Amino acid sequence: MNRRDFFKVAGLAAACSATGTRRLGARQRTIDVSKEQMLDEADARIEKHRKGDAVLRFTGADGKPLKTGSTVKIQQTRHKFLFGCNIFKLGRCRTAEDNAAYERHFAELLNYATLPFYWWNYERQRDKPDDERTEELVRWCKAHDVTTKGHPLAWNWVEPNWLPDDAEAAMQAQFDRIERCARQFKGKVDIWDVVNEATHYDRPECKERAPKLTEAIRKMGVGAYVRSAFKAARQGNPKATLVINDYRTDPAYAENVISQLVGEDGQPLYDVIGIQSHMHGGCWLVERTWQVCDAFAKFGKPLHFTETTIVSGPRAAAGWNTAPDGEKRQAEEVAQFYRVLFSHPAVEAVTWWDFTDQDAWQRAPAGLVRADMTPKPAYQELQRLVKAAWWTQTETEVAETGQTRFRGFFGQYKVSTRIGDREVTGSFSFDRSTKEGIEVQLRQKL
């Protein structure tokens, strides 16, 4: 999200810190062992849930098997898992040099981007949406093989100033906007945070900044509002992946929103459960992270951690800035948090918030890169994990059948070898659903 009241994030962090400080003495030692065991076993879970085996059959351009004994290089080019961040600052940093560095660092690490669709800013004048900016972001993401997500289609944090006074008319305008966005960008943006933070739709800030939408939700009821929003998004793009997004991780979110988000046939209207994890006041305990994953995995849908923040400096009266010791701690906590999430079988995406300290939410040192666009240790640690420890590059020798057995991380791959003095290349992808052998045809590199 763009700007949000600090109280809820601070509340979550405070609750987390309080839990940690109460666990003293022998009980604390037990918790520590549990944490260490969980982290020690993360690699085994990653090996089990994020990698797979495949039989590859290599053929040349003529369709015939490659020569027995040929050495083939297999290089991963993309993860199936979505490692992302919002991309709000693309092309809008302070200088041209900053913009270039932002693009370079983003593309080198991430394969997933959240695009802004905040209604009050996206459509400042009725029927004049800012599609041009979205198209700009979509083009960049496509050129860099980055999957796109829109965020959010419905959120009553602020409302357009042109909304009609009538509650029913205001809500209908909301549903029309949802359907229109999903249809307009079908094939370009096919993942959507449909409804954002429905559990606390009626907080004082919402009543003040979005009185018409807040009243419309009250009259309609949260359950009916959320269901109608998802139906509108599905109408606009039947094949889209639809996410319900909230910062709440307690039973109220499950009971008051997720459990009600079903159609007349009793089937879920959502495809993914989105979990926010802003940690401006302190990082979640490992146990809490795992418990949250387990709790929401019970709904039988994939989990996306949609908004993750771990800061790299303490908040102080003199300002909230990154600091060397804070950056070291941030890197350690980022690595720990991502290892836990990547090792949980229900999690399919993690989105960071924000990529750079430049104009980050709450002006916090929340970025993976600093305000001057130099990478922080957290960026380097993620790069070590995502593009090295969790990245497959290998060589194999072709058997008599033209086949070879392969094990690697789920994702996309480039294959190359030499036939005489010519280099030939091919590609393949695989994931959990891959059951049969994969044929890889190699052609001369152009």
C-alpha positions in Angstrom: 0.0 0.0 0.0 1.0 3.6 -0.5 0.5 5.3 2.8 -1.1 3.7 5.9 -1.5 4.5 9.5 1.4 3.3 11.6 -0.7 2.0 14.5 -1.5 -1.4 13.0 2.0 -2.2 12.0 3.3 -1.0 15.3 0.6 -3.0 17.1 1.6 -6.2 15.3 5.3 -5.7 16.1 4.6 -4.8 19.7 2.5 -8.0 20.1 5.4 -9.9 18.5 8.0 -8.3 20.8 5.8 -8.8 23.9 5.5 -12.5 23.0 9.3 -12.7 22.7 10.0 -10.9 26.0 7.7 -13.1 28.0 9.4 -16.3 27.0 12.2 -16.4 29.6 14.4 -18.9 31.3 13.9 -22.6 30.4 11.0 -21.8 28.3 13.1 -19.4 26.2 15.7 -22.0 25.7 13.0 -24.4 24.5 11.8 -21.8 22.0 15.3 -21.2 20.8 15.9 -24.9 20.1 12.6 -25.0 18.2 13.7 -22.1 16.2 17.1 -23.6 15.5 15.5 -26.9 14.5 13.1 -25.1 12.2 15.9 -23.3 10.4 18.2 -26.3 10.4 15.4 -28.3 8.6 14.6 -25.5 6.2 17.1 -26.7 3.6 15.6 -30.2 3.6 12.1 -28.8 3.2 13.3 -26.6 0.3 14.9 -29.7 -1.3 11.6 -31.5 -0.9 9.1 -28.8 -1.9 11.0 -26.5 -4.4 12.9 -29.0 -6.4 11.9 -31.9 -8.6 13.2 -34.6 -10.9 12.7 -34.8 -14.7 13.8 -37.0 -17.6 15.1 -34.8 -20.4 15.3 -36.0 -23.9 17.5 -33.9 -26.2 17.0 -33.7 -29.9 18.5 -31.6 -32.6 16.7 -29.4 -35.1 16.0 -32.5 -37.2 14.2 -34.2 -34.3 16.9 -36.9 -33.9 18.4 -37.6 -30.5 21.7 -35.9 -29.7 24.9 -37.9 -30.1 25.6 -40.2 -27.1 28.2 -38.7 -24.8 27.4 -35.1 -25.8 27.9 -32.6 -22.8 24.9 -30.4 -22.3 24.9 -27.3 -20.0 21.6 -26.7 -18.1 21.2 -23.2 -16.7 18.2 -21.9 -14.7 16.9 -18.6 -16.1 13.8 -18.0 -13.8 12.2 -19.3 -10.7 8.7 -20.7 -10.6 8.4 -19.2 -7.2 7.6 -15.5 -7.3 10.2 -13.2 -5.7 8.8 -9.7 -6.0 8.5 -6.1 -4.9 6.3 -3.2 -5.7 7.6 -1.3 -8.7 6.1 2.1 -7.9 9.4 4.1 -8.3 10.3 2.7 -11.8 11.3 5.8 -13.9 10.4 8.1 -11.1 13.5 8.2 -8.9 15.4 11.5 -8.3 17.9 11.3 -11.1 18.4 9.5 -14.4 21.3 7.6 -12.8 19.0 6.5 -10.0 16.4 5.3 -12.4 19.0 3.2 -14.3 20.3 1.7 -11.1 16.8 1.0 -9.8 16.0 -0.9 -13.1 19.2 -2.8 -13.1 19.0 -4.0 -9.5 15.3 -4.9 -9.7 15.8 -7.0 -12.8 18.9 -8.8 -11.5 17.1 -10.1 -8.4 13.3 -10.2 -8.9 10.8 -11.9 -11.2 7.5 -10.4 -9.9 6.3 -6.8 -9.6 3.3 -5.1 -8.0 1.8 -2.3 -10.0 -0.3 0.5 -8.3 -4.0 0.7 -8.9 -5.0 3.0 -6.0 -8.4 4.3 -7.3 -8.2 7.8 -5.9 -4.9 8.4 -7.7 -5.5 6.1 -10.7 -8.7 7.8 -11.8 -8.6 11.4 -10.4 -11.2 12.4 -13.0 -14.1 10.2 -13.7 -13.6 8.0 -16.8 -10.0 9.2 -17.2 -7.9 6.4 -15.7 -4.1 6.5 -15.9 -3.7 3.5 -18.1 -0.7 5.0 -19.8 1.5 4.6 -16.6 0.3 1.0 -16.3 1.2 0.3 -19.9 4.7 1.7 -19.3 5.2 -0.5 -16.3 3.8 -3.6 -18.2 6.2 -3.0 -21.1 9.2 -2.9 -18.8 8.1 -6.0 -16.9 7.5 -7.9 -20.1 10.9 -6.9 -21.5 12.6 -8.2 -18.3 10.4 -11.4 -17.9 8.8 -10.0 -14.7 5.3 -11.2 -13.8 2.9 -8.4 -12.9 0.2 -8.0 -10.3 -2.2 -5.1 -9.8 -2.8 -3.7 -6.3 -5.5 -3.0 -5.1 -8.8 -3.0 -7.0 -10.9 -2.2 -3.9 -9.8 -0.4 -0.8 -11.7 2.3 1.1 -8.7 4.0 2.6 -9.2 7.1 0.4 -11.9 7.6 -2.3 -12.0 9.6 -5.6 -13.5 13.0 -4.9 -16.0 12.6 -7.8 -17.8 9.6 -6.3 -21.6 10.1 -6.2 -23.2 10.8 -2.8 -25.6 7.9 -3.0 -24.0 4.8 -1.3 -25.4 2.3 -3.8 -24.2 4.4 -6.8 -20.8 4.8 -5.2 -20.5 1.0 -4.7 -21.6 0.3 -8.2 -18.9 2.6 -9.5 -16.4 0.6 -7.4 -17.6 -2.7 -9.0 -17.6 -1.2 -12.5 -14.0 0.0 -11.9 -12.9 -3.5 -10.8 -14.4 -5.2 -13.8 -13.0 -2.6 -16.1 -9.4 -2.9 -14.8 -9.4 -6.7 -14.9 -10.8 -6.7 -18.5 -8.6 -3.8 -19.7 -5.3 -5.5 -18.7 -6.2 -9.1 -19.4 -3.1 -10.9 -20.6 -0.9 -8.1 -19.2 -1.9 -8.1 -15.5 -3.4 -11.4 -14.6 -2.9 -11.4 -10.8 -4.9 -9.0 -8.7 -5.2 -8.0 -5.0 -8.9 -7.6 -5.4 -10.0 -6.4 -1.9 -7.5 -4.8 0.5 -8.0 -4.8 4.3 -11.7 -5.5 4.6 -11.5 -6.5 8.2 -11.1 -2.9 9.4 -13.0 -1.1 6.7 -14.8 1.1 9.3 -11.7 2.5 11.2 -11.9 6.3 11.8 -9.4 7.1 9.1 -11.6 5.3 6.5 -14.7 7.2 7.6 -12.9 10.5 7.3 -11.0 9.9 4.0 -13.6 7.6 2.2 -16.9 8.3 3.8 -19.0 7.3 0.8 -17.4 3.9 0.3 -17.2 3.2 4.0 -20.9 3.9 4.4 -21.6 1.8 1.3 -19.7 -1.2 2.8 -21.6 -0.8 6.1 -24.9 -0.9 4.3 -24.0 -3.8 2.1 -22.1 -5.8 4.7 -18.5 -6.8 4.5 -19.2 -10.3 3.3 -21.5 -9.2 0.4 -19.1 -6.4 -0.5 -16.1 -8.7 -0.7 -18.0 -11.4 -2.6 -19.3 -8.9 -5.1 -15.9 -7.4 -5.7 -14.4 -10.8 -6.5 -17.3 -11.6 -8.8 -16.7 -8.4 -10.7 -13.0 -9.1 -11.1 -13.8 -12.7 -12.3 -16.3 -11.2 -14.8 -13.6 -8.9 -16.2 -11.0 -11.7 -16.5 -12.2 -15.3 -15.9 -8.7 -16.7 -15.9 -7.1 -14.2 -13.5 -5.5 -15.2 -10.2 -7.5 -13.3 -7.5 -6.0 -12.5 -4.1 -7.7 -11.4 -0.9 -5.2 -9.2 1.0 -5.0 -8.1 4.6 -2.6 -7.3 7.4 -4.6 -9.3 9.9 -3.4 -12.8 10.7 -5.7 -13.5 13.6 -8.9 -15.7 13.6 -11.1 -12.6 12.8 -9.6 -12.4 9.3 -10.3 -16.0 8.7 -13.8 -16.0 10.2 -15.1 -12.6 9.0 -13.5 -12.5 5.5 -12.0 -15.6 4.1 -14.7 -18.0 5.4 -17.4 -15.8 3.9 -15.6 -15.5 0.5 -17.4 -18.3 -1.2 -20.0 -18.5 -4.0 -23.5 -19.9 -4.1 -21.9 -23.3 -4.7 -19.9 -23.1 -1.5 -16.6 -22.9 -3.5 -14.0 -20.1 -2.7 -14.2 -17.1 -4.9 -10.5 -16.3 -4.3 -7.5 -18.2 -5.6 -4.8 -16.9 -3.2 -4.7 -15.7 0.4 -2.6 -12.6 0.7 -0.7 -12.0 4.0 0.9 -8.6 4.8 4.0 -8.7 6.9 5.2 -5.1 7.6 7.7 -5.3 10.4 8.7 -1.7 11.0 8.8 -2.3 14.8 10.6 -5.7 14.8 10.9 -8.9 12.9 8.4 -11.7 13.4 9.7 -14.7 15.4 10.4 -17.8 13.3 7.7 -19.6 15.2 5.1 -17.0 14.4 6.0 -17.0 10.7 5.6 -20.7 10.5 2.3 -20.7 12.5 0.8 -18.0 10.3 1.6 -20.1 7.2 0.2 -23.3 8.7 -3.0 -21.5 9.9 -3.9 -20.1 6.5 -2.6 -23.2 4.5 -5.6 -25.0 6.1 -7.9 -23.2 3.6 -6.2 -25.2 0.8 -5.2 -22.2 -1.3 -1.7 -20.9 -2.1 -0.3 -18.2 0.2 1.3 -15.0 -1.1 3.2 -12.7 1.4 2.1 -9.6 -0.4 3.8 -6.8 1.5 7.0 -7.5 3.5 9.1 -4.9 5.3 12.1 -5.2 7.6 13.8 -2.0 8.2 17.6 -1.3 8.4 17.7 1.3 11.1 16.1 2.4 14.3 13.4 5.1 14.4 14.7 8.2 16.2 13.7 11.8 16.8 16.5 12.9 14.6 15.2 10.9 11.7 14.7 7.3 10.5 17.7 6.4 8.5 19.6 3.3 7.5 22.7 2.4 9.6 25.5 -0.2 9.3 24.4 -2.2 12.3 20.8 -2.0 11.2 21.7 -3.1 7.7 23.5 -6.1 9.2 20.5 -7.1 11.3 18.1 -6.5 8.4 20.2 -8.9 6.2 20.1 -11.6 8.8 16.4 -11.2 9.4 15.6 -11.1 5.7 17.5 -14.3 5.1 15.8 -16.0 8.0 12.3 -14.9 7.0 12.7 -15.9 3.3 14.2 -19.3 4.2 11.2 -20.0 6.4 8.7 -18.9 3.7 10.5 -20.6 0.8 10.6 -23.9 2.8 6.8 -23.8 3.5 4.9 -25.7 0.7 1.9 -23.5 0.8 3.8 -20.2 0.0 4.2 -19.3 -3.6 5.2 -15.7 -3.6 6.9 -13.0 -1.4 6.7 -9.3 -2.3 9.0 -6.8 -0.6 7.8 -3.2 0.2 9.6 -0.9 -0.9 12.6 -1.6 -3.2 14.5 1.6 -2.3 14.7 3.9 0.7 13.9 6.8 -1.7 10.4 7.9 -0.6 9.7 4.6 1.1 6.4 4.3 3.0 6.6 6.1 6.3 10.0 7.4 5.1 11.5 4.3 6.7 14.8 2.7 5.7 12.7 -0.2 4.2 14.5 -0.7 0.9 16.7 -3.5 -0.3 18.7 -0.7 -1.8 19.6 2.6 -0.2 18.4 6.1 -1.3 21.5 6.4 -3.5 20.5 3.0 -5.1 23.5 1.1 -3.7 22.5 -2.4 -2.6 22.3 -3.1 1.1 23.5 -6.4 2.6 19.9 -7.6 2.6 19.8 -7.3 -1.2 23.1 -9.1 -1.5 21.9 -11.8 0.9 18.8 -12.4 -1.1 20.8 -12.5 -4.3 23.0 -15.1 -2.7 19.9 -17.2 -1.9 17.7 -16.6 -4.9 20.3 -16.7 -7.6 22.9 -19.0 -6.1 21.9 -21.3 -3.3 18.4 -21.7 -4.8 19.6 -21.7 -8.4 20.4 -24.7 -10.6 23.3 -24.8 -13.0 24.7 -28.1 -14.1 26.2 -30.2 -16.9 25.0 -33.6 -18.0 26.1 -36.2 -20.5 23.6 -37.6 -23.0 22.9 -41.3 -22.7 22.4 -43.7 -25.6 18.7 -43.0 -25.6 19.3 -39.3 -26.0 18.0 -38.8 -22.4 19.3 -37.8 -19.1 18.0 -37.5 -15.6 17.8 -34.1 -14.1 17.0 -32.6 -10.7 16.7 -28.9 -10.1 14.6 -26.0 -8.8 11.2 -25.6 -10.4 11.3 -22.9 -13.0 12.6 -22.1 -16.5 15.9 -23.3 -18.0 18.2 -22.7 -20.9 20.1 -25.7 -22.5 23.2 -25.5 -24.7 25.7 -27.7 -26.3 28.0 -27.8 -29.3 27.5 -29.9 -32.5 30.8 -29.7 -34.3 31.7 -26.0 -34.4 28.1 -24.8 -33.9 26.4 -23.9 -30.6 22.9 -25.1 -30.3 20.4 -24.0 -27.6 17.0 -24.9 -26.3 14.8 -24.3 -23.3 12.3 -26.0 -21.0 10.3 -25.4 -17.8 9.0 -27.7 -15.2 7.2 -27.6 -11.8 5.3 -30.0 -9.5 2.8 -30.8 -12.2 5.4 -32.2 -14.5 4.8 -36.0 -14.6 6.3 -37.2 -17.9 9.6 -36.7 -19.7 10.4 -33.3 -21.3 11.6 -33.1 -24.8 14.1 -30.3 -25.4 14.9 -29.4 -29.0 18.1 -27.6 -29.6 18.6 -25.3 -32.6 21.5 -23.3 -33.8 21.9 -20.0 -31.9 21.1 -17.1 -34.2 
